[in-house]
Amino acid sequence: MSAPVTETVEAIRVPHTRLEDLLGLVTGVFVSSLGLFLIKSVGAVTGGTAGLSLLLSYWWGVAFEVLFVLVNLPFFGLAVWKKGVVFTAKSLVCVVAVSLLSRLHGQYLDLGHVAPAYGVIGGNLLAGVGLLILFRHGASLGGFNIFALLMQETVGLRAGYVQMGLDVLVVVCSLFVVSGETMLLSALGAVVLNIVLAFNHRPGRYIA
C-alpha cells in the first residue's frame, strides 16, 4: 500500500537555508517595492496597507514611506500573537525595507511618462509576485497580509480571496481622493494582485 500523500510530501520536504531565505526576502522586497513605485507613479492605489498608505499620502500629503510603516504597526501585535516572533520580525524588516526602497527607486529610476493602465497592472503584478516570494520565505508586508494568512491557516479561506475583500474597501474609499477612472483602474489592479496570490499561494501546492 502506498504512503498517504501528506506523509510523502513531508518526507521530501527540504527547508530553505538561511541564505536562501535571505536572498528570497531581498528579492521579494525589491520586486514589491518596484511594483508599488509603478503604482504610485501614476497616482493610483492598490489594496492592503500599501494601498491604504498611498491613499492617505494623497489625502494628507504625508510621505508614503512614513505612512506605510505607521499603518502597519498595529497589525504586528496580532502577528506576534498568532504567527510568532520570527515571522513578525521578518515582516517588520520587510515593511521598513520596502518603504526605503520605494523612495530609492525614485532617485535612480526616471520613468518619464507611464501609461496609467500599464503602471497599475504592471505594478500590481510585480507587487503580487513580490508578496508571494515573501510568503514563501516566512514573511509578509504586514497588515492585511498577516490577517489574510491567519484566515487561510485557521479557517481555510484562501489568503488571496480574503485580502481581495479587504482591498475592495480600500479601493472604493479612493474615490474620495482620485478620479473615477483611476479608481476603476486601481480596482482592476487589486484584482490582478490578489489573483496572483490566490492561484499560487495554496496549501500543499508549494512546500518550503
LOLO-285391 format. One record per residue: residue number from 0; x, y, z of N, C-alpha, C in turn. Coordinates in Angstrom, 2 decimals. Atoms other than C-alpha are relative to their C-alpha. Layout:
// LOLO-285391
{fimi NUM, {X, Y, Z}, {X, Y, Z}, {X, Y, Z}}
...
This chain:
// LOLO-285391
{fimi 0, {0.84, -1.19, 0.00}, {0.00, 0.00, 0.00}, {0.89, 1.25, 0.00}}
{fimi 1, {-0.82, -1.21, 0.11}, {1.38, 3.42, -0.99}, {-0.25, 0.90, 1.19}}
{fimi 2, {0.10, -0.92, -1.14}, {2.06, 6.06, 1.66}, {-0.97, 1.12, -0.31}}
{fimi 3, {0.89, -1.12, 0.21}, {-0.52, 8.82, 2.15}, {0.76, 1.18, -0.60}}
{fimi 4, {-0.62, -1.14, 0.66}, {0.13, 11.98, 0.16}, {0.68, 0.91, 1.01}}
{fimi 5, {-0.57, -0.90, -1.00}, {0.74, 14.02, 3.33}, {1.33, -0.51, 0.51}}
{fimi 6, {-1.25, 0.57, -0.48}, {3.41, 11.62, 4.51}, {1.09, 0.08, -1.06}}
{fimi 7, {-0.96, -0.08, 1.08}, {5.07, 11.53, 1.11}, {0.56, 1.40, -0.15}}
{fimi 8, {-0.42, -1.39, 0.11}, {5.16, 15.32, 0.91}, {0.92, 0.38, 1.13}}
{fimi 9, {-0.81, -0.34, -1.16}, {6.53, 15.61, 4.42}, {1.38, -0.64, -0.10}}
{fimi 10, {-1.27, 0.70, 0.09}, {9.23, 13.07, 3.63}, {0.98, 0.69, -0.94}}
{fimi 11, {-0.88, -0.63, 0.99}, {10.56, 15.05, 0.65}, {0.18, 1.50, 0.26}}
{fimi 12, {-0.11, -1.42, -0.29}, {10.27, 18.46, 2.27}, {1.45, 0.37, 0.31}}
{fimi 13, {-1.36, -0.49, -0.22}, {13.58, 20.37, 2.11}, {-0.11, 1.48, 0.38}}
{fimi 14, {0.14, -1.40, -0.43}, {13.54, 23.58, 4.20}, {1.02, 0.90, -0.68}}
{fimi 15, {-0.95, -0.97, 0.52}, {15.16, 26.74, 2.90}, {1.14, 0.19, 1.01}}
{fimi 16, {-1.11, -0.37, -0.86}, {18.60, 27.51, 4.24}, {-0.14, 1.47, 0.37}}
{fimi 17, {0.06, -1.41, -0.40}, {19.20, 30.85, 5.97}, {0.39, 0.90, -1.15}}
{fimi 18, {-0.42, -0.80, 1.15}, {20.99, 32.14, 2.88}, {-1.11, 0.08, -1.03}}
{fimi 19, {1.12, 0.00, 0.95}, {18.10, 31.09, 0.65}, {-1.13, 0.90, 0.48}}
{fimi 20, {1.02, -0.88, -0.56}, {15.66, 32.83, 3.00}, {0.39, 1.47, -0.17}}
{fimi 21, {-0.47, -1.38, 0.12}, {17.77, 35.99, 2.99}, {-0.13, 0.50, -1.44}}
{fimi 22, {0.10, -0.39, 1.41}, {18.01, 36.08, -0.81}, {-1.45, 0.10, -0.44}}
{fimi 23, {1.42, -0.05, 0.33}, {14.30, 35.34, -1.08}, {-0.66, 1.27, 0.52}}
{fimi 24, {0.57, -1.21, -0.59}, {13.39, 38.19, 1.26}, {0.47, 1.25, -0.73}}
{fimi 25, {-0.53, -1.16, 0.74}, {15.68, 40.63, -0.56}, {-0.70, 0.12, -1.36}}
{fimi 26, {0.66, 0.00, 1.30}, {14.15, 39.62, -3.89}, {-1.46, 0.44, 0.12}}
{fimi 27, {1.41, -0.35, -0.19}, {10.58, 39.85, -2.58}, {-0.19, 1.47, 0.33}}
{fimi 28, {0.07, -1.41, -0.37}, {11.20, 43.27, -1.04}, {0.24, 0.89, -1.22}}
{fimi 29, {-0.32, -0.82, 1.17}, {12.78, 44.64, -4.22}, {-1.14, -0.01, -1.01}}
{fimi 30, {1.07, 0.11, 1.00}, {10.06, 43.34, -6.55}, {-1.26, 0.70, 0.48}}
{fimi 31, {1.19, -0.65, -0.55}, {7.25, 44.51, -4.25}, {0.13, 1.52, -0.02}}
{fimi 32, {-0.20, -1.45, -0.05}, {8.73, 47.98, -3.80}, {-0.01, 0.61, -1.39}}
{fimi 33, {0.03, -0.49, 1.38}, {9.22, 48.36, -7.56}, {-1.44, 0.07, -0.51}}
{fimi 34, {1.41, -0.02, 0.39}, {5.59, 47.44, -8.11}, {-0.74, 1.17, 0.61}}
{fimi 35, {0.65, -1.13, -0.66}, {4.43, 49.99, -5.55}, {0.46, 1.33, -0.59}}
{fimi 36, {-0.52, -1.21, 0.62}, {6.67, 52.60, -7.15}, {-0.73, 0.28, -1.32}}
{fimi 37, {0.74, -0.16, 1.25}, {4.97, 52.00, -10.52}, {-1.43, 0.49, 0.26}}
{fimi 38, {1.38, -0.39, -0.33}, {1.52, 52.29, -8.95}, {-0.05, 1.45, 0.46}}
{fimi 39, {-0.06, -1.38, -0.50}, {2.46, 55.48, -7.15}, {0.30, 0.99, -1.10}}
{fimi 40, {-0.41, -0.90, 1.07}, {3.98, 56.96, -10.31}, {-1.17, 0.44, -0.88}}
{fimi 41, {1.17, -0.39, 0.79}, {0.55, 57.01, -11.99}, {-1.14, 0.51, 0.88}}
{fimi 42, {0.99, -0.58, -0.91}, {-1.29, 58.31, -8.92}, {-1.14, -0.92, 0.35}}
{fimi 43, {1.05, 0.97, -0.31}, {-3.26, 55.11, -8.36}, {0.21, -0.55, 1.40}}
{fimi 44, {-0.15, 0.70, -1.27}, {-3.81, 52.99, -5.28}, {-0.10, -1.49, -0.27}}
{fimi 45, {0.18, 1.44, 0.08}, {-3.85, 49.28, -4.62}, {-0.64, -0.45, 1.30}}
{fimi 46, {0.62, 0.47, -1.23}, {-5.16, 47.07, -1.86}, {0.98, -0.09, 1.14}}
{fimi 47, {-0.85, 0.23, -1.16}, {-3.81, 46.24, 1.56}, {0.44, 1.28, 0.68}}
{fimi 48, {-0.49, -1.17, -0.71}, {-1.99, 48.54, 3.91}, {0.86, 0.88, -0.91}}
{fimi 49, {-0.74, -0.81, 0.97}, {0.19, 49.63, 0.98}, {-0.95, 0.95, -0.71}}
{fimi 50, {1.00, -0.83, 0.65}, {-2.92, 50.89, -0.81}, {-0.57, 1.04, 0.94}}
{fimi 51, {0.52, -0.95, -1.00}, {-4.24, 52.46, 2.36}, {1.01, 1.11, 0.26}}
{fimi 52, {-1.05, -1.00, -0.22}, {-0.90, 54.22, 2.87}, {0.10, 0.96, -1.19}}
{fimi 53, {0.01, -0.87, 1.18}, {-0.92, 55.51, -0.72}, {-1.19, 0.94, 0.04}}
{fimi 54, {1.21, -0.80, -0.08}, {-4.48, 56.72, -0.24}, {0.15, 1.15, 1.00}}
{fimi 55, {-0.19, -1.03, -1.03}, {-3.61, 58.59, 2.96}, {1.08, 1.01, -0.41}}
{fimi 56, {-1.05, -0.93, 0.43}, {-0.48, 60.05, 1.37}, {-0.55, 1.02, -1.00}}
{fimi 57, {0.64, -0.95, 0.92}, {-2.58, 61.58, -1.43}, {-0.91, 0.97, 0.75}}
{fimi 58, {0.99, -0.76, -0.75}, {-5.13, 62.79, 1.09}, {0.65, 1.03, 0.91}}
{fimi 59, {-0.62, -0.87, -1.01}, {-2.86, 64.26, 3.76}, {1.29, 0.66, -0.46}}
{fimi 60, {-1.27, -0.55, 0.46}, {0.29, 64.96, 1.76}, {1.21, -0.47, 0.81}}
{fimi 61, {-1.10, 0.59, -0.77}, {2.41, 62.85, 4.14}, {0.68, -1.06, -0.85}}
{fimi 62, {-0.77, 0.95, 0.82}, {5.17, 60.71, 2.59}, {-0.51, -1.43, 0.18}}
{fimi 63, {0.44, 1.39, -0.03}, {4.08, 57.18, 1.69}, {0.91, -0.85, 0.88}}
{fimi 64, {-0.98, 0.82, -0.73}, {7.27, 55.77, 3.22}, {-0.26, 0.03, 1.51}}
{fimi 65, {0.29, -0.16, -1.44}, {6.31, 57.12, 6.67}, {-1.31, -0.69, 0.35}}
{fimi 66, {1.33, 0.55, -0.28}, {2.66, 56.13, 6.49}, {-0.02, -1.53, -0.08}}
{fimi 67, {0.01, 1.45, 0.17}, {3.40, 52.59, 5.31}, {0.48, -0.71, 1.27}}
{fimi 68, {-0.48, 0.57, -1.26}, {5.35, 51.87, 8.48}, {-1.02, 0.21, 1.11}}
{fimi 69, {0.93, -0.32, -1.08}, {2.86, 53.61, 10.79}, {-1.30, -0.80, -0.09}}
{fimi 70, {1.26, 0.73, 0.19}, {-0.24, 51.96, 9.30}, {0.16, -1.47, 0.38}}
{fimi 71, {-0.22, 1.42, -0.27}, {1.33, 48.52, 9.73}, {0.24, -0.32, 1.47}}
{fimi 72, {-0.38, 0.28, -1.39}, {2.36, 48.90, 13.37}, {-1.06, -0.73, 0.81}}
{fimi 73, {0.99, 0.71, -0.82}, {-0.99, 47.87, 14.94}, {-0.15, -1.47, -0.34}}
{fimi 74, {0.18, 1.39, 0.41}, {-1.02, 44.64, 12.96}, {1.10, -0.92, 0.51}}
{fimi 75, {-1.10, 0.85, -0.44}, {2.30, 43.44, 14.32}, {-0.26, -0.64, 1.36}}
{fimi 76, {0.40, 0.65, -1.25}, {0.79, 42.78, 17.74}, {-0.74, -1.29, -0.29}}
{fimi 77, {0.72, 1.20, 0.42}, {-1.56, 40.32, 16.03}, {0.98, -1.04, -0.55}}
{fimi 78, {-0.98, 0.92, 0.59}, {1.39, 38.82, 14.18}, {0.80, -0.72, 1.08}}
{fimi 79, {-0.75, 0.63, -1.09}, {3.36, 38.19, 17.38}, {-0.85, -1.05, 0.68}}
{fimi 80, {0.91, 0.90, -0.72}, {0.34, 36.56, 19.00}, {-0.27, -1.28, -0.79}}
{fimi 81, {0.44, 1.15, 0.80}, {-0.61, 34.27, 16.11}, {1.10, -0.65, -0.85}}
{fimi 82, {-0.99, 0.52, 0.93}, {2.48, 33.89, 13.93}, {1.39, -0.14, 0.60}}
{fimi 83, {-1.30, 0.15, -0.64}, {5.39, 34.19, 16.33}, {0.95, 1.15, -0.26}}
{fimi 84, {-0.96, -1.11, 0.04}, {8.35, 36.47, 16.83}, {0.80, 0.01, -1.30}}
{fimi 85, {-0.83, 0.05, 1.20}, {10.39, 35.25, 13.83}, {-0.74, 0.57, -1.20}}
{fimi 86, {0.81, -0.50, 1.11}, {7.60, 35.85, 11.31}, {-0.20, 1.51, 0.12}}
{fimi 87, {0.25, -1.43, -0.22}, {6.85, 39.24, 12.86}, {1.24, 0.83, -0.27}}
{fimi 88, {-1.25, -0.74, 0.21}, {10.49, 40.33, 12.86}, {0.33, 0.08, -1.48}}
{fimi 89, {-0.24, -0.01, 1.44}, {10.92, 39.31, 9.22}, {-0.92, 0.99, -0.71}}
{fimi 90, {0.99, -0.88, 0.64}, {7.74, 41.15, 8.25}, {0.29, 1.46, 0.29}}
{fimi 91, {-0.31, -1.38, -0.37}, {8.72, 44.30, 10.13}, {1.19, 0.51, -0.81}}
{fimi 92, {-1.18, -0.38, 0.78}, {12.12, 44.37, 8.43}, {-0.39, 0.22, -1.46}}
{fimi 93, {0.43, -0.12, 1.40}, {10.44, 43.85, 5.04}, {-0.80, 1.28, -0.23}}
{fimi 94, {0.79, -1.23, 0.13}, {7.98, 46.70, 5.62}, {0.90, 1.22, -0.03}}
{fimi 95, {-0.93, -1.14, -0.04}, {10.77, 49.11, 6.55}, {0.83, 0.04, -1.28}}
{fimi 96, {-0.82, 0.06, 1.21}, {12.88, 47.93, 3.59}, {-0.78, 0.45, -1.23}}
{fimi 97, {0.84, -0.43, 1.13}, {10.01, 48.39, 1.13}, {-0.21, 1.51, 0.04}}
{fimi 98, {0.17, -1.44, -0.14}, {9.42, 51.89, 2.50}, {1.24, 0.75, -0.49}}
{fimi 99, {-1.25, -0.66, 0.41}, {13.08, 52.82, 1.98}, {0.25, -0.16, -1.50}}
{fimi 100, {-0.24, 0.24, 1.42}, {13.33, 51.23, -1.46}, {-0.98, 0.76, -0.88}}
{fimi 101, {0.98, -0.75, 0.77}, {10.15, 52.95, -2.64}, {0.50, 1.41, -0.29}}
{fimi 102, {-0.60, -1.32, 0.20}, {11.92, 56.27, -2.16}, {1.25, -0.10, -0.87}}
{fimi 103, {-1.25, 0.16, 0.74}, {15.20, 54.95, -3.57}, {-0.26, -0.17, -1.50}}
{fimi 104, {0.33, 0.18, 1.42}, {13.55, 53.88, -6.84}, {-0.17, 1.34, -0.69}}
{fimi 105, {0.23, -1.31, 0.59}, {12.51, 57.47, -7.43}, {1.27, 0.78, -0.26}}
{fimi 106, {-1.27, -0.70, 0.18}, {16.10, 58.65, -7.13}, {0.85, -0.59, -1.13}}
{fimi 107, {-0.84, 0.67, 0.99}, {17.59, 56.10, -9.52}, {-0.74, -0.42, -1.27}}
{fimi 108, {0.79, 0.46, 1.13}, {14.74, 55.38, -11.93}, {-0.90, 1.13, -0.49}}
{fimi 109, {0.79, -1.07, 0.60}, {13.39, 58.15, -14.17}, {-0.90, -0.61, -1.07}}
{fimi 110, {0.91, 0.68, 0.90}, {10.30, 56.70, -15.81}, {-0.58, 0.91, -1.07}}
{fimi 111, {0.65, -0.89, 0.94}, {9.12, 59.81, -17.61}, {-1.50, -0.22, 0.03}}
{fimi 112, {1.45, 0.24, 0.04}, {5.55, 59.22, -18.79}, {-0.29, -1.49, 0.06}}
{fimi 113, {0.45, 1.39, -0.12}, {3.90, 55.97, -17.73}, {-1.51, -0.04, -0.23}}
{fimi 114, {1.43, 0.14, 0.25}, {0.52, 55.00, -19.15}, {-0.67, -0.55, 1.26}}
{fimi 115, {0.65, 0.45, -1.25}, {-1.91, 54.61, -16.20}, {-0.30, -1.49, 0.04}}
{fimi 116, {0.36, 1.42, 0.01}, {-3.11, 51.15, -17.25}, {1.24, -0.87, 0.16}}
{fimi 117, {-1.25, 0.75, -0.11}, {0.46, 49.92, -17.65}, {0.55, 0.06, 1.42}}
{fimi 118, {-0.54, -0.17, -1.34}, {1.56, 51.35, -14.32}, {-0.79, -0.78, 1.04}}
{fimi 119, {0.85, 0.68, -0.99}, {-1.41, 49.91, -12.42}, {0.10, -1.52, -0.14}}
{fimi 120, {-0.01, 1.45, 0.18}, {-1.47, 46.43, -13.95}, {1.40, -0.57, 0.21}}
{fimi 121, {-1.37, 0.47, -0.19}, {2.30, 46.03, -14.17}, {0.45, 0.11, 1.44}}
{fimi 122, {-0.38, -0.20, -1.39}, {2.78, 47.44, -10.69}, {-0.61, -1.04, 0.92}}
{fimi 123, {0.67, 0.99, -0.85}, {0.24, 45.10, -9.13}, {0.49, -1.41, -0.27}}
{fimi 124, {-0.59, 1.31, 0.29}, {1.68, 42.09, -10.95}, {1.32, -0.16, 0.75}}
{fimi 125, {-1.28, 0.06, -0.71}, {5.11, 42.90, -9.53}, {-0.22, -0.10, 1.51}}
{fimi 126, {0.28, 0.03, -1.44}, {3.69, 43.57, -6.06}, {-0.51, -1.38, 0.42}}
{fimi 127, {0.52, 1.33, -0.31}, {1.81, 40.25, -6.16}, {1.08, -1.05, 0.01}}
{fimi 128, {-1.11, 0.96, 0.06}, {4.87, 38.29, -7.20}, {0.94, 0.20, 1.20}}
{fimi 129, {-0.85, -0.28, -1.14}, {6.93, 40.04, -4.52}, {-0.59, -0.53, 1.30}}
{fimi 130, {0.67, 0.52, -1.19}, {4.36, 39.20, -1.84}, {0.06, -1.52, 0.05}}
{fimi 131, {-0.04, 1.46, 0.06}, {4.27, 35.60, -3.00}, {1.36, -0.51, 0.45}}
{fimi 132, {-1.34, 0.40, -0.40}, {8.03, 35.34, -2.59}, {0.17, 0.16, 1.51}}
{fimi 133, {-0.12, -0.24, -1.45}, {7.84, 36.86, 0.90}, {-0.78, -1.04, 0.80}}
{fimi 134, {0.80, 1.01, -0.69}, {5.03, 34.49, 1.95}, {0.76, -1.33, 0.06}}
{fimi 135, {-0.66, 1.29, 0.09}, {7.09, 31.51, 0.83}, {1.31, -0.05, 0.78}}
{fimi 136, {-1.21, -0.03, -0.84}, {10.03, 32.64, 2.93}, {-0.33, 0.49, 1.41}}
{fimi 137, {0.39, -0.24, -1.38}, {8.07, 33.13, 6.13}, {-0.10, 1.45, 0.40}}
{fimi 138, {0.15, -1.41, -0.32}, {7.37, 36.87, 5.93}, {-1.21, 0.56, -0.74}}
{fimi 139, {1.09, -0.68, 0.69}, {4.81, 39.39, 4.70}, {0.32, 1.49, -0.02}}
{fimi 140, {-0.14, -1.45, -0.10}, {4.32, 43.11, 4.26}, {-0.99, 0.56, 1.01}}
{fimi 141, {0.82, -0.46, -1.12}, {2.24, 43.33, 7.40}, {-1.47, 0.14, -0.32}}
{fimi 142, {1.39, -0.39, 0.21}, {-1.32, 44.49, 7.77}, {-0.91, -1.09, -0.50}}
{fimi 143, {0.97, 0.91, 0.57}, {-3.85, 42.76, 5.57}, {0.62, -1.34, -0.34}}
{fimi 144, {-0.67, 1.26, 0.31}, {-1.26, 40.16, 4.54}, {-0.03, -0.93, 1.20}}
{fimi 145, {-0.01, 0.81, -1.23}, {-0.99, 38.95, 8.14}, {-1.39, -0.55, 0.29}}
{fimi 146, {1.37, 0.43, -0.27}, {-4.75, 38.83, 8.60}, {-0.44, -1.05, -1.01}}
{fimi 147, {0.39, 0.95, 1.04}, {-5.25, 37.03, 5.26}, {0.66, -1.35, 0.22}}
{fimi 148, {-0.69, 1.26, -0.26}, {-2.62, 34.41, 6.11}, {-0.61, -0.72, 1.20}}
{fimi 149, {0.63, 0.61, -1.17}, {-4.22, 33.83, 9.51}, {-1.35, -0.63, -0.35}}
{fimi 150, {1.29, 0.54, 0.41}, {-7.64, 33.34, 7.91}, {0.18, -1.28, -0.80}}
{fimi 151, {-0.24, 1.21, 0.79}, {-6.18, 30.80, 5.49}, {0.39, -1.16, 0.91}}
{fimi 152, {-0.50, 1.06, -0.87}, {-4.46, 28.86, 8.26}, {-1.01, -0.46, 1.04}}
{fimi 153, {0.93, 0.35, -1.07}, {-7.28, 28.95, 10.83}, {-1.40, -0.37, -0.50}}
{fimi 154, {1.36, 0.22, 0.50}, {-10.47, 28.99, 8.73}, {-0.01, -0.76, -1.31}}
{fimi 155, {-0.07, 0.70, 1.27}, {-9.30, 27.59, 5.41}, {-0.33, 0.85, -1.20}}
{fimi 156, {0.26, -0.90, 1.12}, {-10.14, 30.64, 3.31}, {1.33, 0.39, -0.64}}
{fimi 157, {-1.24, -0.33, 0.69}, {-7.53, 31.36, 0.66}, {0.40, 1.45, 0.30}}
{fimi 158, {-0.51, -1.32, -0.37}, {-5.33, 34.30, 1.57}, {-0.32, 1.05, -1.06}}
{fimi 159, {0.26, -0.96, 1.07}, {-5.81, 35.92, -1.84}, {-1.43, 0.50, -0.01}}
{fimi 160, {1.40, -0.40, 0.00}, {-9.61, 35.91, -1.57}, {-0.34, 0.89, 1.20}}
{fimi 161, {0.23, -0.83, -1.19}, {-9.61, 37.29, 1.97}, {0.53, 1.41, -0.23}}
{fimi 162, {-0.59, -1.31, 0.22}, {-7.28, 40.08, 1.00}, {-0.76, 0.77, -1.07}}
{fimi 163, {0.75, -0.68, 1.05}, {-9.32, 40.83, -2.11}, {-1.21, 0.74, 0.56}}
{fimi 164, {1.15, -0.66, -0.61}, {-12.37, 41.59, 0.02}, {0.39, 1.26, 0.74}}
{fimi 165, {-0.48, -1.18, -0.71}, {-10.40, 43.97, 2.21}, {0.49, 1.07, -0.97}}
{fimi 166, {-0.52, -0.94, 0.98}, {-8.77, 45.54, -0.82}, {-1.12, 0.79, -0.67}}
{fimi 167, {1.14, -0.69, 0.62}, {-12.16, 46.37, -2.33}, {-0.39, 1.23, 0.83}}
{fimi 168, {0.35, -1.12, -0.87}, {-12.89, 48.56, 0.70}, {0.97, 1.16, -0.18}}
{fimi 169, {-1.01, -1.05, 0.17}, {-9.62, 50.47, 0.27}, {-0.19, 0.71, -1.33}}
{fimi 170, {0.13, -0.58, 1.33}, {-10.13, 50.97, -3.46}, {-1.25, 0.86, -0.12}}
{fimi 171, {1.24, -0.78, 0.03}, {-13.72, 52.16, -3.03}, {0.20, 1.34, 0.70}}
{fimi 172, {-0.26, -1.24, -0.74}, {-12.54, 54.72, -0.47}, {0.88, 0.97, -0.80}}
{fimi 173, {-0.87, -0.87, 0.79}, {-10.02, 56.03, -3.02}, {-0.79, 0.94, -0.89}}
{fimi 174, {0.84, -0.86, 0.83}, {-12.94, 57.54, -4.94}, {-0.09, 1.41, 0.57}}
{fimi 175, {0.03, -1.32, -0.62}, {-12.80, 60.40, -2.43}, {1.26, 0.80, -0.30}}
{fimi 176, {-1.29, -0.66, 0.20}, {-9.24, 61.21, -3.50}, {0.40, 0.04, -1.47}}
{fimi 177, {-0.40, 0.08, 1.40}, {-8.72, 60.11, -7.13}, {-1.23, 0.03, -0.90}}
{fimi 178, {1.10, -0.02, 0.95}, {-10.82, 60.25, -10.29}, {-0.67, -1.37, -0.10}}
{fimi 179, {0.71, 1.26, 0.17}, {-13.41, 57.61, -11.13}, {0.76, -0.97, -0.89}}
{fimi 180, {-0.78, 0.85, 0.89}, {-11.23, 56.30, -13.96}, {1.18, -0.64, 0.72}}
{fimi 181, {-1.13, 0.53, -0.76}, {-8.23, 55.93, -11.65}, {-0.46, -1.01, 1.03}}
{fimi 182, {0.54, 0.94, -0.98}, {-10.40, 54.23, -9.05}, {-0.30, -1.35, -0.66}}
{fimi 183, {0.30, 1.25, 0.69}, {-11.59, 51.67, -11.61}, {1.27, -0.74, -0.39}}
{fimi 184, {-1.28, 0.62, 0.32}, {-8.02, 51.05, -12.76}, {0.63, -0.61, 1.26}}
{fimi 185, {-0.54, 0.50, -1.26}, {-6.97, 50.66, -9.13}, {-0.70, -1.29, 0.42}}
{fimi 186, {0.76, 1.20, -0.32}, {-9.74, 48.12, -8.60}, {0.47, -1.18, -0.84}}
{fimi 187, {-0.50, 1.05, 0.88}, {-8.56, 46.14, -11.62}, {1.37, -0.47, 0.46}}
{fimi 188, {-1.33, 0.36, -0.47}, {-5.01, 46.25, -10.32}, {-0.04, -0.84, 1.26}}
{fimi 189, {0.12, 0.76, -1.24}, {-6.05, 44.99, -6.88}, {-0.46, -1.43, -0.29}}
{fimi 190, {0.45, 1.34, 0.39}, {-7.86, 42.07, -8.54}, {1.17, -0.80, -0.57}}
{fimi 191, {-1.17, 0.67, 0.59}, {-4.72, 41.24, -10.56}, {0.95, -0.48, 1.09}}
{fimi 192, {-0.91, 0.36, -1.09}, {-2.57, 41.28, -7.41}, {-0.51, -1.22, 0.77}}
{fimi 193, {0.54, 1.08, -0.82}, {-4.90, 39.01, -5.50}, {-0.20, -1.30, -0.77}}
{fimi 194, {0.05, 1.22, 0.81}, {-5.34, 36.59, -8.39}, {1.35, -0.71, 0.04}}
{fimi 195, {-1.35, 0.57, -0.10}, {-1.57, 36.10, -8.30}, {0.14, -0.79, 1.30}}
{fimi 196, {-0.09, 0.67, -1.30}, {-1.83, 35.23, -4.60}, {-0.93, -1.21, 0.09}}
{fimi 197, {0.99, 1.07, -0.15}, {-5.00, 33.13, -4.80}, {0.36, -1.23, -0.83}}
{fimi 198, {-0.32, 1.13, 0.88}, {-3.74, 30.97, -7.69}, {1.30, -0.68, 0.38}}
{fimi 199, {-1.33, 0.55, -0.28}, {-0.25, 30.43, -6.32}, {0.25, -0.32, 1.46}}
{fimi 200, {-0.24, 0.26, -1.42}, {-0.38, 30.59, -2.51}, {-1.12, -0.86, 0.55}}
{fimi 201, {1.01, 0.95, -0.42}, {-2.37, 27.46, -1.75}, {0.66, -1.10, 0.81}}
{fimi 202, {-0.57, 1.07, -0.83}, {-1.81, 24.84, 0.96}, {0.31, -1.24, -0.84}}
{fimi 203, {-0.37, 1.21, 0.72}, {0.07, 21.83, -0.42}, {0.57, 0.21, -1.38}}
{fimi 204, {-0.51, -0.23, 1.36}, {0.99, 23.48, -3.71}, {1.49, 0.29, 0.02}}
{fimi 205, {-1.42, -0.35, -0.08}, {4.37, 24.70, -2.54}, {0.49, -0.42, 1.37}}
{fimi 206, {-0.53, 0.47, -1.26}, {6.47, 23.07, 0.16}, {1.32, 0.70, 0.28}}
{fimi 207, {-1.24, -0.71, -0.33}, {9.09, 25.23, 1.89}, {0.05, 0.25, 1.49}}
